[in-house]
Each structure stands twice: as structure tokens, then as C-alpha cells.
Amino acid sequence: MTQPLRSRRRATHRIGAEKADPAESAGGGRAAMRRAGKKSDRRRALKIVGLLLGFVLVLGVGTAAYAYWKLNGNIKSDDLSANGKDGAGREKVDAFGRSPINILVIGSDARSSAADCKLGGACEEAGGARADVEMIVHISADRSNATVMSIPRDLRTDWSGCHDSGHPSMPAQINAAINSALNGGPGCSVVAVHQLTGIPIDHFMMIDFAGVVAMSNAVGGTPVCVSKDVYDPYSHLKLKQGSHILKGDAALEFVRTRHGFGDASDSRGRTDAQHIFLNALLNQMKSKGTLSSPEKVWGIANAATKALTVDNSLDSPNKLIDLALDLNKVPAGRITWATMQTQDIDLPGGGSKTVIAPGAKEMFKTIADDQSLTASAGKKGSPSATAGPVSAASVAVHVENGTGVYHRGAAIAQVLIDQGFSKETDSGNGTPSTATTSLTYPAGQKAQAQAVAEALGLPSKVVEQGTGSQIVLLIGADWTTGDTFPGGKPTPAHVDTQVALKGSNQRTGDSKECAQVSTYGDVIGLDADGMPTSSDHAHSSTSPTEAYALAKNVKDSAP
């Protein structure tokens, strides 16, 4: 029996949501619905795949550096931040002076060229621009791991507004859809995402959809598999259970399918399919057959650079090459794909809105602090799933004030709690007029004490094993002010990566998992041409697998 559609997927009532697909709206004949639905679906498909394929270009063609020198004239650039040099944040360097890299990848629905209008259609109706797909690509300072985090397009959030030369000004935004920030230019999307996450943004890459079809064909097709037969009449994707090589329209249909996979939602079902497709395409790009073919590499590079807008610091082929080489240092098994945690809240007057959910702040912190998520993204029960540094949330500290400064112990205890240490951390009075600060720990808790010391910038010489049953920080006269020990260089405490990933639908880059076909019913029935006979999702009863069996007159998207 097919499960009922959940209220959080009522896209036609969601605040700030896109205009619903014609096939999902009441009224109008089926013929008109079919024509309008195909135009809307193709428009959304192209902008999403433009994002994915442009991103893969940067990940996959570092070894084809020679080609970029001929492509300089294709690249368009813009300001990184709409609010000046600090609007995107600043990276923290590690102990060796190395810095991580964070790239905001944006898929735009703007009709900024004749080619975009021809491919996307509905230019008369389109106004401004929206970032329908956003991904933060994080490459660690030591280039050993990476995280790709998707931000659902309908997420509601606040940001300070944007004032970037050459783009419309935007006042401060309260409870606005994050995809609307692109109306203020790509630098405004950078500001909105940075203020949402606290993650510094070093670069952006914005992709249009003019070269999408040529690029998907240039790579020779992308291998994917699906767990069951699937047919989504709104995206037109129809695949039999098993493995397929997707090219052209089939690739477009796969990555924009909303009703076909997972929980059949924009924030989970579709982003998960995008991760599977993009990961497979990246691995395909890195394969010997692709990178050893100058013709294939040139076709991909030429199409992608025509579709790219980047920040001003990436405005030449050699700069893109340097970035590609950094990205290519990361093995596939050390890349974590995830979607930030969101939840849909029902509104009193009907409908719902998408907001940040528990766990998202932990995910943001792991990325901002350059903490690898790969170990926790592995299979449960494997050694890699339990390996890694101490989690701050499991460490409670008793802070004693020996300075004579009122409330000093409580202040430092709160600093630790704010950094993610256990909320059982407390404070009390220590020996009056203590000269030097010390940190003692019980047997077996050296690693936990070191985590505390690193978070506060304490030197190793003050950390020693004690005789008590808990970790005790005694603050002396050598530390009467400030959150960090004088002269110390604090290292951010590690959050629990299992918490950071919970509910994020994560996977690693070496995963061979098939796309999981949705079990939810999204259409009542199909006509002879495979189109839904009703848009009443409240009483849906046909799953994508059932729809496949009913759509006998519809050709499969791929063999």
C-alpha cells in the first residue's frame, strides 16, 4: 500500500516556493497541462544540470590544463561579496599556515542571454534571478578530505541585505527564501549563505544552462543505477530497475526529478539524486578514458567556461587550473556528500515553510572549523565510523576561579559550553591568589583534557594527570581577562560528527549505492501518454514504480 503524501511536501502552499508545475496545479485541460509542464520541467532541469556539470568541470579536468589557456575569453567574473571584503568571512589557517577552501556553487534561473531564453523559455514571465541550487564545496587545509553540502532552495532565513555595484540593491531580509538573494547578484548569495552558516566563502561559481546538453554528451554519459522501476511524469524520467548510462535529456530528467527518489521532496529526494549523479559524473571525468581524450576534455571545457560566472579571483584559466589541482588531491572516498538539515513547519493559515533543523549548526561548525566528516559518513560499525578526535560534547569541565576576579570561573565555563563542550560544565571557587593556571585530569582522560587545552589556547605544560575524578581547570593570576590564555593560539573544539551528519542523507564519494526510488504516491493515475490524470496530491495513490508499469506508451529515458 502506498504511503500518503506528507504535509511538508505541499509545495503549492509553501511560502516563497516556486510557481508550481502546471501538471501539479488544478484547472486546465490535460493537453495544455502537458505542454506547460514540459516547458517548466525543462527550464528547471537545465539550470540544475548546468550547476552540476559546471561543478564537475572544476573537479575533473585539472590534468587538462593546456586547454584552459585557450578559454580565457569565455570566463565571466563578478565581485565575491556584495558587502565588501568582509562580507564573505575570513578563513582560519591551521598550525602549519595552511588554509581550507570553501566554494559556493550556484545554479541560476536568470534569462541573461538569448541562449538561456531559448533553452529555458518563459522569458516574458521570468523576472530577476534565483539560486535554485546551492552547494558549499569545502576542501580541507591539508587537502586530505572534502565536504559538499547542499542548501535547499526554499529555506527561509535572514540576512543583512546587499549593495553590489551592477546589481539591484536589497534591504535587510527577514524570513526570506535564501534562493532570492541572487536578485542582488552572486555576491549577495555569498553574503546570505555566509550569514546563515558562519562558513567563510573564498570563491563562488555560478552556472547558467546554455552549454548543458553539449557537456552531458561530451563526457560520454554518466553511469547511475536505480533501486526499482521509476517513472516521474512531471520530469519525464522513466528508467527500469538497474544500471544505465545517462546522456542529454535523460541526464536532465534524472537530476531534476523531485517525485522519483527518496522522500519525493525538493530538499531531500532531489538533492540526493543530484549527489548520486554528480559523484558518478566526477568519477567518470577522472577515469582514464575521459581525461586521455583531448577531444572530450576540450568539448567539456569549452562548454563549461562559456556557462561559468566566477568571482574575480578565479577570472583566468590558470587560476581555475590551480583550484582543480587542489580538488583533485582529494580521493573519492574522502569526499562527503550531504544536505543541510531542514524541517517544514505547518503554518496556522495553511501551507508550510522550510527552516533550519537540529544538527545543521553542528554541520556548519564542522565545515567552518575544517573538521572532516568522512569518517562518520562511512558505514555504521566500520572502524572509520568510530575513529577520530574527541567530541567536545562528551567532555565536562569543572572550572575553579583562583584569580579573585568576580565571576571569572563562570565566564570561562560559559566559553567552553559555547564552544560545544558538555552543558554539565560548571564553575566554583578555587584556592585564592593562585599564581598560575593549571588543568588536571583523571586517569584515562588525557585526550579529553588536551581538547580543553587546545580550545582555550593553554600551553601543554599546564596539563597534567591529577588524582580526582573529573577534569578541573584552575584559573590563576596569569589569566585574569579574555577568553583565550595569554599568548595562546586556540584550536576549535571538535563537535560530534555523528550529530553533525544526522538527518543529512550523507554518503561518501566511493559509494556505489543506487538511487532509492520513492515509495510515496504522487499521482492518482496516468493517461495513455503517461501524464497524470489528477493534480490532487492530497489523495495520491500511485508510486513512481506503479507509474512505470502504467506508462506503457512512454519510452524509457535510457536503455
Protein Blocks (a to p, Z undefined) as FASTA:
>chain_A
ZZdddfklmmklgghiacddfklpgedifklmmmmmmmmmmmmmmmmmmmmmmmmmmmmm
mmmmmmmmmmmmmpccddfblnbjklnopadddfkopacddddddddfbdfbfklmmmng
omlmpgcjddfbccdddddfklpaccdddddfklccddebjadehiacddddehiafklm
mmnojklmmmmmmmmnopacfbdcdddfklmmmmmmmnopaadddfbdcddfknopacde
dddddehjlmmmmmmpmklgojlpaklmmmmmmmmmmmmmmmmmmpmklmmmmklmmmmm
mmmmmmpccdfklmcfklmmmmmmmmmmpcfklcccddddddddddfkgpjdddddehjl
mmmmmmmnopafklmmmcehiaklmgccddfklpccddddfkopghklmmmmmmmmmnop
afkbccddddehifbdcddddehilmmmmmmmmmnopafklgccdfbfbdcddddfklmg
cjbdghiacddddddfklmmgonlpacfkbcbdcdddfbdfbfbdcfkopafbfclklgc
bdfklmmmmmmmbccfbZZ
